[in-house]
Amino acid sequence: MKVAAQIDAPETPENRGAPRKRANRMAGLRQRKQPPEMIQLMDISATGCGFRSRWPFTVGDRVWLSLPGLETWAATIAWYEDGRGGLQFESRLHPMVAERYSSEMG
């Protein structure tokens, strides 16, 4: 007798180093030897952020993020599609710094 079996794969969490919090801030994003482009941060964590941009970016490119009151922060374009993208920071932000730029501050 044959029995039909279905194996449900567990949902996999997103490939992120830390939970992200919503953000709604403008920032500068600069590619090597280029002037900074204005982007809108959508979310942020100690390890990266999501953004919207009217300018295209290439996955794997090294960029520098400029947030008000913070030194420029090196990152890599982790993904980019249809005006939205994600950055992976080369060095972790202190969690309190990421919290400062989130829109979820209490």
C-alpha positions in Angstrom: 0.0 0.0 0.0 1.3 3.4 -0.9 0.8 6.3 1.4 1.0 9.9 0.2 3.2 12.0 2.4 3.8 15.7 2.5 6.8 17.1 4.3 6.3 20.7 5.3 9.6 22.5 5.3 9.9 24.9 8.3 9.7 28.6 7.4 13.2 29.9 7.2 13.9 33.3 8.8 15.2 36.1 6.6 19.0 36.0 6.1 19.7 38.9 8.5 22.2 39.3 11.3 19.8 41.2 13.5 16.1 42.1 13.6 15.3 45.3 11.7 13.2 48.2 12.9 11.2 50.5 10.6 12.8 53.7 9.6 11.7 56.7 7.6 14.7 58.9 7.1 16.6 60.4 4.2 20.3 59.5 3.9 23.1 59.7 1.4 24.5 56.7 -0.3 27.7 57.1 -2.2 29.4 54.7 -4.7 33.1 54.9 -5.3 34.2 58.1 -6.9 30.6 59.3 -7.3 28.6 62.0 -5.5 26.1 60.7 -2.9 22.6 59.9 -4.0 19.7 60.6 -1.6 17.9 57.4 -0.5 15.0 56.8 1.9 15.8 54.3 4.7 12.9 51.9 5.1 14.3 49.8 8.0 17.6 49.5 10.0 19.4 47.1 12.3 23.0 46.8 13.6 23.9 44.8 10.6 22.2 46.5 7.7 19.3 48.5 6.3 16.6 48.5 3.6 16.2 51.5 1.4 14.4 53.0 -1.6 16.2 54.9 -4.3 15.4 56.3 -7.7 19.0 55.5 -8.8 20.0 51.9 -9.7 22.6 50.1 -7.7 24.5 46.9 -8.5 24.5 43.9 -6.1 27.9 43.4 -4.5 29.1 47.0 -4.9 30.7 48.7 -2.0 29.0 51.9 -0.9 29.2 54.4 2.0 26.0 55.4 3.9 25.7 58.9 5.3 23.3 59.4 8.2 22.9 62.8 9.9 25.3 63.0 12.9 27.1 59.7 12.0 30.4 59.2 10.2 30.0 57.5 6.8 29.5 53.8 7.2 30.8 51.2 4.7 28.4 48.7 3.3 27.7 46.3 0.4 24.6 46.3 -1.7 23.1 42.9 -0.7 20.1 43.1 -3.1 18.5 45.7 -5.4 15.3 45.4 -7.4 12.7 47.9 -8.7 13.9 50.9 -6.7 14.3 49.0 -3.4 17.4 47.5 -2.0 19.3 46.3 1.1 22.7 47.0 2.6 24.9 44.8 4.6 27.2 46.9 6.8 30.9 46.0 6.9 31.0 46.7 10.6 28.1 46.4 13.0 26.4 49.6 14.2 26.0 49.7 18.0 22.4 48.7 18.6 21.6 52.0 20.3 22.8 53.8 17.1 20.5 51.7 14.9 17.7 52.4 17.4 18.4 56.2 17.1 17.7 56.1 13.4 14.6 53.9 13.6 11.1 55.3 13.5 10.1 52.9 16.3 11.8 54.9 19.1 9.6 55.2 22.1 
